[in-house]
Amino acid sequence: MIAERDNAKYSFARESRLLIVAKAKVWASEGWQVVITDPDGKAYQAAEFDQLAAA
């Protein structure tokens, strides 16, 4: 997961899918631009986070 806002950038890796999705939703709700990338390199935007949680 990568979260960016203004001049700040944070990344989180190797956490459970559910934890990353929950964290990404919180950061996105606080105005961060968040992208989750899966092990195959596919990137998911905020609108797709629920799809990841259900998989």
C-alpha positions as CSV (number, residue, x, y, z in Angstrom):
1,M,0.0,0.0,0.0
2,I,1.3,3.5,-0.8
3,A,-0.4,6.6,0.5
4,E,0.5,10.1,-0.7
5,R,-0.6,13.6,0.2
6,D,1.1,16.9,-0.3
7,N,4.9,16.2,0.0
8,A,4.4,13.1,2.2
9,K,4.6,9.5,1.1
10,Y,4.1,6.3,3.2
11,S,4.3,2.7,2.2
12,F,3.3,-0.5,4.0
13,A,4.1,-4.0,2.8
14,R,3.8,-7.6,3.8
15,E,0.7,-7.3,6.0
16,S,-2.5,-9.4,5.7
17,R,-4.8,-8.4,2.9
18,L,-7.6,-7.5,5.3
19,L,-5.3,-5.3,7.4
20,I,-4.0,-3.5,4.3
21,V,-7.5,-2.9,3.0
22,A,-8.7,-1.6,6.4
23,K,-5.7,0.7,6.7
24,A,-6.1,1.9,3.1
25,K,-9.7,2.8,3.7
26,V,-8.8,4.9,6.8
27,W,-6.0,6.7,5.0
28,A,-8.2,7.4,1.9
29,S,-11.0,8.7,4.2
30,E,-8.5,11.2,5.6
31,G,-7.7,12.6,2.2
32,W,-4.7,10.5,1.2
33,Q,-4.3,9.2,-2.4
34,V,-4.0,5.4,-1.7
35,V,-3.0,2.6,-4.0
36,I,-2.8,-1.1,-3.1
37,T,-0.6,-3.3,-5.3
38,D,-1.0,-7.1,-5.1
39,P,1.9,-9.6,-5.4
40,D,1.3,-9.8,-9.2
41,G,1.8,-6.1,-9.6
42,K,-1.9,-5.2,-10.2
43,A,-2.8,-1.8,-8.7
44,Y,-6.1,-1.1,-7.0
45,Q,-7.6,2.3,-6.4
46,A,-9.9,3.3,-3.5
47,A,-13.1,2.3,-5.4
48,E,-11.7,-1.3,-5.7
49,F,-10.8,-1.8,-2.0
50,D,-14.0,-3.7,-1.2
51,Q,-13.3,-6.1,-4.1
52,L,-9.9,-6.9,-2.4
53,A,-11.5,-7.5,1.0
54,A,-14.0,-9.9,-0.5
55,A,-11.4,-12.0,-2.3
